[in-house]
Amino acid sequence: MSLFNKNDDNQNIYFVTIVETLKKRVEVKANSEEEAIEKVENAYNKCDIILDEMDFTGVKFKIKKTIENEDNEE
C-alpha cells in the first residue's frame, strides 16, 4: 500500500511497518508442556481457536528503511 502523493516529489520515502498484537490464554489438560502446546497448535490450525478484536493487546509502528527520492526515480 502506498500513501504518497505524486505532488510530493521533494520528500523522502519511508517504509513503516505496522504490527498488531493479539493474545489469548487457553486452558488445556495435557501430560507435558510439549503436549499442551501441540494440542493448542492443532486446535488453532483447525480454527477451533480464533483470536479477534477482543484479544487485541497493542500496536507498534516501526521505520524499516528510508530511501532518498532522487535515488528512486524511474
Secondary structure, 3 states (H helix, E strand, C coil): CCCCCCCCCCCCEEEEEEEEEECCCCCCCCCCHHHHHHHHHHHHHCCCCCCCHHHEEEEEEEEEEEECHHHHCC
